[in-house]
Amino acid sequence: MSEANEAYSLFDDVCMAVDSAAAHMDIHPGLLEQIKACNAIFKFSFPIRNDDGTYQVLKGYRIQHSHHKLPVKGGIRYSSYVNEEEVKGLAALMTYKCALVNIPFGGAKGGVSIDPTKYNVSQLERITRRYTSELIKKNFIGPAIDVPAPDYGTGAREMSWIVDTFEAFNPNVINAKGCVTGKPLSQHGIDGRTEATGMGVFFGIREAVSVKEDMDALGLTTGLKGKKVIVQGLGNVGYHSAKYLSEAGALITGVAEYNGGIYDEDGIDVEALKAYQLENKGFKGYTKGEFIADAKSLLTYPCDILVPAALENQITGENASEIKAKIIGEAANGPVTQEAEKILAEKQVMIIPDMYLNAGGVTVSYFEWLKNLSRVSFGKLEKRYDMKKYDALLDSIENATGDRFTQGQRDIIVKGASERDLVVSGLEETMVTAYHEMNKTRKEKNIQSLRTAGFILALERIAVSYMDLGIFP
């Protein structure tokens, strides 16, 4: 990592964005300082005993940015780049993200400074359980206090270890399963969590292209049908984003990965490409479309919508002027730098900000937390009741009209909502409502940036919460 990168502070960047939004608001400077500040920072060291008898001392972090709502929420990251400034910045972003989409959590983030690929499963389990025990000792985890989730380098497996460790230390906590989200279904996770972020990206882009006034300004028609889309990253988020966009009628013309990309102006079969990638560890040799060795160059290919769903800092001052997309949907965290954003603003490119667009994950995590508190699956109580009610209604209509529904029609109408159906419905409602509130704020404040509008909306909600809470004592 260069000296310039070491000096970079994501937290300072987030605070600058907050200040830009606050310039359009009447907010007390003292209140603004309280909103921006990290409420609690826990950094610690702990040892791991390796299989060969050697020891290592690792650095762990858990940072709670805002206590305006509890519990706080945010992922746990395993990466060699984890440091205090990064975790502070990510925790702050979680605060504003949750406020923007009206999820009643404060923001938090955590991490361990390791490269997880250098450790075996046994070591990772020991690291995760020790990290969790350190959080428990300082009261930095719990269903009413702080609820982590997966992030880079962690997944459902690590969340299982966390919940098991928490339950071992807290055998009398009846809601213990709610201490973490992103768990496997076997551990009371929720159906739909895997695809939640990508589906949220789809809902957000779909709403953006539905507004005629905004599309007219960009020289585009409304709707997704026929829109050319290039996606960077075919991991979980990129794959599901591309899949749902494609199913809605968009044409996926390019997919970029770290080891090469595919371009086909006639459209790419996302399912077939993903299957090929899983089998061959990349796109090289895929026969449908042109293989692009310099995958990052795909960002500058002609398209209507560009979806960076991989890493941060992908669209920079160096390539921003070459971007041909009219809309950039930030599925990843921070893929567009501030310098690039200024260049893109001059080109009238619409940026759908990450703080909104990738909020699907935390939204469905909220549903998982609610499920754990109630300790019953969504839809379990009412599903059969609804089916019988709709069945009786159809019988009444048939008796009154003399006509008969086909079996296919009956199956669609009578079907009771499953847990996944309700999760998707709740996610769609959250993303649709938040987009139009953000866009309305943008127009009311007469600003170009959806990001600034998103921060204004989030700040307004956090400010009201703090003012209503008051200061103790």
N, C-alpha and C positions, 0 to 999 in steps of 0.2 A: 504494500500500500504506500502511495507517495505521501510526502509531507503535506501537500495540498489537501489530500483526502483526509489525512489525520486531523487537520484543522477544521474540516467541514463539520458543521453541526446541523443535523436534521431538526433538532429541537428549535434552534434559532430560525431556521427556515420556516417552520410551522408558525412560530411567533410573528414572523414578518407577514405571513399571509393573514394572520388574525388582525394585526395592526392595519393592514390594507382594508380589511372588511370594516373594522371599527371606525375608519375615517368616514364611512357613509352612515354612521349611527350616532345617536346621542347617548353615549354610555360614560358613566363616571370613571375617571382614570384609575381610581383605587379598586373599583369593581373589576375593571379590565385586568389589572395586575393579578388579582386573586384568581380570575378565570385562567390566565396564562400559566400561573405557577404550578409546579408539581407538588401535590399535597404530601406525598410520602415516598421516600427513596430508600430502598433496602438493597444494599450490595454486600456480598459476603463471599468468603472463600470456604471451600470444603474439600476434604481429601477423597480420593478413590484408590482402592487397593487393586492393582492389576493382577491378571492371572499368573504372571511370573513372580509375584511377590513384591514388585516395585510399587511406588506410590506416586501419585500426581496430585497437585493442588489446583483445583479449578475455580473459576470466578463465576458467580451467579448473580442475577439481578431480578428484582421485581419492583416495578415502579407504578405507583397509583397516582395518576395525574389529577383526577378530579373526584371529590367526594360530594358533589352537588346531588348525585343520585347514588344509591347503594343497592346491590353490590357493584363494584367496579368490574370491568370486563376487558379481556385482551389476551392475545396468544402468548405462547411460550416458544421461543426461537432457539434452535441449536445451530450456531454458526460461529466460525472463527472470527467473523467481523462484529460480533456482538460487543458493544461497549455502552457506557452510560448515556452518552449523548444520543446514540441511535435509539436506545430503549425509551429514553425520555420523549424523543420526537414521536415514536410510534404510539406511546401511551397517550400523548396529547392528541394525535390524529384520531385515536379511538374515541376520545371524549367528544370531539366535534362530529365524528361519523354517527355515533349513537344519537346525539342530539338532533342531527339533521334528519334522520329517518325515524325519529320519535321512538327510539328504543330506550326504556328507562334504566339505563346503566351509566355509571361514570366510566372513564377510560383508564385502562391499565395496560401494561406489557411486561413480559419477562423474558429471560434468556439465560443460557449458559454458553460461555465463550469456548466452544469446541467445534472441531470439524467432525460431524457425526459419522462420516464415511470411514474415519480412522479407528472406530471402536466397534467391537462385536456386540451382539444382542445382549449378552450377559453384562457387559460393561455399561451399555446404555441403560439397562434396567437399574443397575446400582446407582448410576448418576441421577436418573429420574426420581427414584425413591428417596435418595439423600436430599436432592433439591427440594422435593415436596416436604420432607420432614423439617428442613430449615424454614420453609414458609409457614408450616404449622406452628413451630416454636415461637414465631414472631406475630402470629395471628394475621398472616398475609394470604390466607386461603380459607374459603368456606362459603357455603351457599348464600349467606347473608352479607358476606364481607367482600370477597374477591373470587371471581370465577374464571380461571384460565381456559384456554382452548388451544388447538394445534396451530402451528405457524411453520415457517421454514424449518426443515430438519426434524419435525415432530409430526405425529399423526394419531390415529385412533389407538394404536398400540400403547403409546406413551400415556395417553389419557386414561387407559385402563389401569396402568401402573399407578398413576396419580390417585385415582379414586380408591383403589385398593389400599394404598398407603394411608390416605385420609381416613378411611373407614376403620383401619386397624388402630389409629390413634383416637378415633372418636366413635366408639361403638354405640353410644347412646344418641347420636345425632340422627334423627329419623329422616331428615332430608339430605343425608350425606352424599347421595348420588348427584345432587345438584352443585357439588363443589367444583365441577369441571364440565365442559361441554365438548362435543366432537368425539364422543365415546362410540364404540361399536354398538350395534343394536342389542347384542347379548348383555351389555352393561347399561341398558336403558338409554342408549342414544336414540336418535329420531330418524325416521324414514324420510329421506330427501336431503339430508345434511351434505352428502358427498357432492351433489350437483348444485347446491344452493348458490354459491358465488357465481358460477357460470350462468345459471338461470336468471339470477338477479341482473347480470350484465345484459342479457337478452331483453328482459323487461324494460330496463333503463333506456337502451338504444331504441327499442320499439316505440316507447313514449316520445323520445326526442324527435323521431322522424314522423310522428303523427301530427305535429303542430304545423299547420299550413303556412302561417305567417313566417315562422322560422325557416322552413324549407324553401319558401319563395326567396328569402334573403340569401340563401346559399345556392340558389339555382337548381334545387332538387325537387322531385315530386315527393308527395307524402307516401308513407308506407315502406315496408322492407322489400316488397316484391321487386326483383330485378336489380336491387342495389348490389354493387360490387364491393366485396369485403375482403380485406387482407388481415390475417390474424398472426400475431407474433407469439409463439409459444403454444404447444399442443399438449401441455400438462393438463391437470384437472380443470382449471379455470378456462384455459384457452379452448380445450376440446369441447366442453359443455357449451361455452359461448358460441363457438362455430356450429355445433350441432343444432342448437335451437334457432339460431339465425337462419341456417340453411333450411330447416323445416318450415320456417315462416316465409320462405320464398326468396331470401337473399342468395346471391351467387358468391360462394367462397372462391376467390380467384388466386389467393396466395396464402401459404402457411410457412412461417419461418421458425426454425429451431436453431439451437446453438451450433449444430453440426451440419447445417445445410437446410435449404427450403425447397418448396415446390410452387411453381407458378403455372396456372392454366386459365386463360381468359374465358374458356368455355365452362368453367366451374369444376370444383374438386369434390369428390365423394369423401366427406369427412370421416365416415365410419370405416371405409376401405383404407384410407390413409392412416388412420389411427391403428388399425389392425396390422398394417405393414410396418409401422414404426415400432410397435411392441415386439414384433417378430425379428426385425432387423436392426433395432437400436438406432434408427434414423431413416431418412427418406431416400438415400442414395440407392439407385436401381429401380425406384418406383417408375413404372412405365407410362403412366397417364400424367402428362404434364412435363414441364421443363425443370430439371434439377438446378437449383441456384446455389453454388458453393458458398458465395458471400451472402449468407441469409439476411444479414442486416440491411443489405441494399434493397430488399423487398419492401422496406418501410417507405421507400421513395417511389415505388411503382404506382401507376395510375389506379385509383379506386375511389369509391364514394365514402367508404367508412374504413378507418384503420383502427384495429383493436390490439394495442400492445398488452399482452397478457403474460409477460415473462418477468423481466427484471426492471429495476429503477434506472433512470438516466439513459434511456434508449434514444429519445429524440432530444437532441442538444442543439446548441448554437451552430454546430458544424453541419448538421443535415436538415435542420428545420426549414430552411428556405427551399429545399428540394421536395418537401412533402406535397403530394398532389391530392391527398384526401380532403374532402370538405368537412368531415366529422372525424374526430379522434375520440374513441371510447376507452378511457383509462381503466382497463380491467386489472392491471398490475398496480402496485403502490409506487407512485412517483416516477412513471416512465417518461414524463415530459419535464425538462428542467425549466427553471424560471426564465432563463435567457431564451430558450426555445419558445416558451409561451408568449413572450413579447413579440417575437418574429411571426408566430402563427396568428396572433391577434391582428397584426397589420395585414395579414393575408385573409382576414375574415374567416378563419377556420374555427368551427365550433368544437370546443373541448368539453366532453362530459367528464367531470372530475372524478378521480378515484375515490374520494371521501364519500361520494354518493354511489358510484357505479359498482364498486365491489363490496357494498354493504349487505349483500345477500347472505354471506356467511354469518355475520353477527346477528342478523335478523332470525335466521333459523336456529342459531345457538340460543337465542332468547326463547324460542318455542320449546327447545329441548329442556332448558332450565325450568320453564313452567310445567312441562310434563313431569320432571323429576320432583317438583314441589307437590304436585297433585298425586303423583305415583299412579297414574292411569294413562294409557295411550289415548291420544286424541281420536275421537270417533267411536271408541269402544262402547260407550254407554248408549249412544243414540243411533248407531248405524242401522240395526235391525228394525228399530222403531220407525225410522224414516222410510225404510224399504216397504214395510207393511202399510204405512200411511199412503205412500205414492201408489202402491199396488191397488189399494181400495179406491183411490181417486180415479185411476185409469178404468177400473171396473165400472164406476159410476158414470164416467163419460161414455163408455161403450154401451151401457144399458140405456142411457138417455138418447144416444144418437143412432144406435143400431149398427154403427161402424166398428171395425176391429183394428186395434194397433197390431203391427207386425211384432214378432218376437224380438227383432233387433231394436225397434223403437221402445218396447217395454224395458229391455235390458238397460238402455241408456237412461231412461227417465226414472226407473225404479231404483237404480244403483245407489246404495248408501255411500257416503263419503268415507274413504279410508284415511288413515293417518297422513299418508303422503298427499292425498287430495287436499286435505285441510292445510297442510304445510305449504303447498304450492299456492293455494288461494291466499293465505296470509302473507306470503312473500310478495305475490303480485300486488296485493292491496298496498303493502308498505312501499314498494318501489314506485308504483303509479302515483300515489298521493305525494310522496316526497319529491318526485321530479316536477310535478306541476306547481307545487309550493315554491320550489327553488326557482323555477322559470318565472313565476309570477313576481317573486322578489326581485329578480334581475330586471324585469321590465319596470317595476314600480320605482326602483332606484336609478333607472336609466343607465345601467352599466352593461358592458359587453360580456364580462366573464361569469360563467355559471359557477366557477369555483368561488369567486368572491361572494356571489349571491348565496352559495351554500354555507359559507362561513358566517355571513350576516344572520341567516336563519338560525344556525346553530348557536351563535352568540346570544341572540335574542332569547332563546329558550333557556340557555344556561344562566343568563343574567336574571331572568324572572325567578328561576329556581333558587338562586343564591339570595335574592332580595326577599323572597317569601320565607326562606329558612331563617334569616337573620344571623346575628353573630352571638355565639355563646362564649362567656357569660355576658 
